[in-house]
Amino acid sequence: MSILNTPFNTPYNSAPFSKIKTTDFLPAFKLAIQNSKKNIEDITSNTEVPNFKNTVEALEFSSLILERISNLFFNLNAAETNQAIQKIAQQVSPLLTAFSNDISLNKALFKRIKYVYKQKEKINLSVEQNTLLEKKYKSFVRNGANLKSSDQSKLREIDKELSSLRLTFGEHLLSETNRFRLEIEDRSDLEGLPENCIETAKILAKKEGKRGWLFTLDYPSYVPFMTYAKNRALRKKMALAFGKKGFQNDAFDNQLLLLKIVKLRHQRARLLGYKTHADYVLEERMAKSPETVLSFLEDFKSKAMPAARREFSELSKFAKELDGIETLQKWDSAYYSEKLKKRCFDIDDNLLKPYFELENVLEGAFKIAEKLFQIQFVKINDVETYHSDVVVYKVSDLKGEFAALFYADFFPRPGKRAGAWMTSFKPQHRVDGVEERPHVSIVCNFTKPTKNQPSLLTFSELTTLFHEFGHALHGMLAKTNYPSLSGTNVPWDFVELPSQFMENWCYEKQALQLFA
Ligand SMILES: [Zn+2]
């Protein structure tokens, strides 16, 4: 048995990355699924009358080890993947889908859940317990528990196919990002680009054994290039490469996958009695219905459109005046917006960067969290990470009580997908009253420090960091009993509130003075 299926016995029960081999995952998943199935059998074979504790709560805690392995594995697949991991993901995803279908189509289990659900007015449940019961019952119904058995098998087939399609879609995107390189050998093609960006491109070229400078479709390389490179033909080349990812009619093409996914989602929704996939999704959101979403968007459009048109024509006029551009293209907007901003307000994003040194910004974010939520962050070295770039902090309340582990993974690598996100290796929860504190992580793609320069953030990277940190706080400050309700497990149209709340500090003088 691998370490994945046993207690970790590490500081804070953190993941022992150095002891986990990639080949451990598949057998570990299989064993954990088997054990979870056993736990579920114990629930359905229980001769006692179903109640909240012996059914709903027992189900909630039936797969803790499996969830731990899943968190670990899929976090690695997003932040530090390779072909071996991707292959396992392809093998594991159908197993997990089949397992979750085994639960949601388990008649005996659903019967017990339904029995408790029908009593819910009579039994005395806390708000949290009631929410868990609602969610569990709904998850059965939304996965076909009330369907006849021929339709249930149809649903299983759709779900299996969907899970493998989604994975392939993401893998294609990553391969497409990695295979494009803009090689520059003539220094004049770098005109307009800031020094640090040129230096990063030179380092990358060296690393890949190329002469000159190399630009990629990763955001820290792509965005500055589109914002500052004077050479319009090269901007066009980059923009087209970026927009063509997955649309090149070859082995990494995503067009057909996308169409299949949309069709399957529609079939699935219809099978369950919903009008569209949107109706199905929105049932569990605060917005509730497509009508609410559409009317919000319409309202938004009518208010924003006049301003957008005004700005676009202003920008077109400016580009024509400056460089004789006849029709403003997609690859021009970032470049001329930056120039126009500079002319109107004398603001240069790049001049702001020295004020946002990553280390200081992070300390600032910690200070704000300390003021607002009475927690402290201390960098520690006794917790293992999956890559040497990842840094771990111990989070405690002001009395010194352990609150969370916070992992920060900031720089791009070939095995990391683009963008920025928060995730967790372990959610907060309580088992039999024993508090389990969360292990939360944020993963970003900021400019890596070089020998001569620390990592400097643009203003938009600054807001990204605060945004993800907001999600992280949501996870780290959680105080619930049940892991599936903990932290960021809230309706998706609420989940962005803590992150946007934190973003706002980037516009407050008092906050900026703490780190900029
Ligand atoms: Zn977010």
Boltz pocket constraint, residues with backbone or C-beta under 6 A from the ligand:
constraints:
  - pocket:
      binder: B
      contacts: [[A, 467], [A, 471], [A, 495], [A, 496], [A, 499]]
      max_distance: 6.0
